[in-house]
Amino acid sequence: MAKLKLGPIADDKPVKVTVELPAALHRDLTDYGRLLAEGGAPIEPAKLIVPMLERFISTDRGFAKGRRTTG
């Protein structure tokens, strides 16, 4: 399996999200979901958005530093 930044996606209650994505980004998310599924049912792009944003924010040092200095 490819070493991906995201781990397994929690099977939480679905939340409706409306967002417009560029076609290229949607294709990338679709491919990512397929790779993350390890041959199982591909994970829908919408289910990847929240964990990716959480991962991005949790690893953004500038955000963490700014939060500490303004909090």
C-alpha positions in Angstrom: 0.0 0.0 0.0 1.1 3.5 -0.7 2.2 5.6 2.3 -0.6 8.1 2.6 -1.0 11.0 5.1 -4.5 9.9 6.0 -5.3 6.8 8.0 -8.6 5.0 8.1 -11.7 7.2 7.8 -14.1 7.0 10.7 -17.5 5.8 9.8 -19.3 8.8 11.3 -22.9 10.0 10.7 -22.9 11.6 7.3 -23.1 15.4 7.1 -24.2 17.2 4.0 -21.5 19.4 2.5 -21.9 21.6 -0.6 -18.7 22.7 -2.2 -17.6 23.3 -5.8 -14.3 21.7 -6.7 -12.2 22.0 -9.8 -12.5 18.9 -11.9 -8.8 18.1 -11.5 -9.1 18.2 -7.7 -12.2 15.9 -7.8 -10.3 13.4 -9.9 -7.4 13.5 -7.4 -9.7 13.0 -4.5 -11.4 10.1 -6.3 -8.0 8.5 -6.9 -6.9 9.1 -3.3 -10.1 7.5 -2.0 -9.4 4.5 -4.2 -5.9 4.1 -2.9 -6.9 4.6 0.7 -9.5 1.9 0.4 -6.8 -0.7 -0.3 -8.9 -2.6 -2.9 -12.1 -2.3 -1.0 -15.0 0.1 -1.9 -13.5 3.4 -2.8 -14.0 6.2 -0.3 -16.1 9.1 -1.7 -14.3 12.4 -2.2 -16.8 14.2 0.2 -15.7 11.9 3.0 -12.1 12.8 2.5 -12.5 16.5 2.8 -12.9 16.8 6.6 -10.1 14.4 7.5 -7.8 16.1 5.0 -8.6 19.6 6.4 -8.2 18.3 10.0 -4.8 16.8 9.1 -3.7 20.0 7.3 -4.7 22.2 10.2 -3.1 19.9 12.8 0.2 19.9 11.0 0.3 23.6 10.0 3.0 25.1 12.3 2.2 28.7 11.3 -1.4 28.1 12.3 -0.5 26.6 15.6 1.9 29.4 16.4 -0.6 32.1 15.4 -3.3 30.4 17.5 -1.0 30.3 20.5 -0.1 34.0 20.2 -3.7 35.2 19.7 -5.4 32.8 22.1 
